[in-house]
Amino acid sequence: MSNPRVRRVMLACSLGGEGHLVPLARVGRAVQAAGHEVKLLVPPALADSAQRTGLAYRVGEEPPRAFLDEIWHRVRAGPAEAVAGLFDRELFADRCTEAMLGAARDLRDSWRPQFVVREPCEYASAVAAHETGIPHAEVGVSLASIESGVLRMVAPIIERFSPGVAAAIASSPYLSSFPTSLDPSPWSDTRRFRAAAARRNVTSGPARNREQPLVYVTFGSVLGHLPEASAVFRCALEAVAGLPARVLLTVGRATDVPSLGSIPENTRVEQWVPQDLVLEHAAVVVCHGGSGTTFGALAAGVPLVVCPLFADQLTNARIVQDSGAGMVLGGHTPASGGLGSLGPNDVAPLRARIEEVLGTPSYRHAASRIAAEIAALPTLQDVVRRLI
């Protein structure tokens, strides 16, 4: 006889990349650890990543490659105000929902989940759940205000699939690993948690080091798929060359490390490393401002140098700067198009900001204050027990 206390929980992710899948999978593992059954629904582009999560998964459908290429072309062409929301409206809300809805409905009907957990760019599972009254929740991957605004923007699109689904999403539980001081939430049922165990020995003193401080450089999982990647990585490598520091650069699984050319003696390049393990030792993080990297660093008490390229990264960069927990590199922000980059003229400014953050205790003080706020949040396990 089946255990009535064990529930089947469906997780669903869209084409947002590993930055969207990782927070969702983290919740999935917590749900599984609580004794429930979990099944993950992903598009083909994330099939390999889904396998690496260790969770049971099913692969649905996604829009044609030609459409994705067209979207990126329009983003680059700009102007920025014209392409704002392009991914959210035309890709995620419309074409991705249409592509994934058949698989979401089939998994709903064949496996009969009793709860659905989704990420903010994925709407097909919300439609499937809404059609049959299955409760659902959203795992935030960006700032709550941004994701609430996006839902309002795409509501007319997703309502075509199931009237009332936008209101159902807006009233569903919203799970956030970001602190209230940096991310006040307009969602009616926000449930905050700390994504990992509280960091031990968070210090606001001199930069942590064994022999030399560790500078962790990463630009997320999406950049490696774009033609701008080589210029960004080359700029970062030249900026850190000769620094009195150990440097770790991660470039993503889409980038072949030998293609980067010469690597400075103080630098190690990897496609991917477990971020939490690196942050435990890092003195500064240099990144694009993706929410997972940015708030992961702050949760670990590590200051940042942020080089925003697109999407919510510009807002995250401003939050880091305004909080005093890091610096932002200007001069590469999109002026005409919707996608930024780094180039030869950014090498010296980037190096100067890394040196400034490494050598100025106030940045670590601010990051440590934020880390303490995050460490005081409930654990993810506590939130899951109350949710499922």
Buried (B, 14 or more C-beta within 10 A) or exposed (E): EEEEEEBEBBBBBBBBBBBBBBBBBBBBBBBBEBEBBBBBBBBEBBEEBBEEBEBBBBBBBBBEEEEBEBBBEBBBEBEBEEBBBBBBBBBBBBBBBBBBBEBBBBBBEEBEBBBBBBBBBBBBBBBBBBBEEBBBBBBBBBBBBBBBBBBEBBBEBBBEBBEEBBEBBBEBBBBBBBBEEBBEBEBEEBBBBBBBEBBEEBEBEEBBBEEBBBBBBBBBBBBBBBEBBBBBBBBBBBBBBEBEBBBBBBBBBEBEEEEBEEBBEBBEBEEEEEBBEBBBBBBBBBBBBBBBBBBBBBBBBBBBBBBBBBBBBBBBBBBBBEBBBBBBBEEBBBEEBBBBBBEEEBBEBBBBBBBBBBEEBEBBBBBBBBBBBBBEBEBBEBBBEEBB
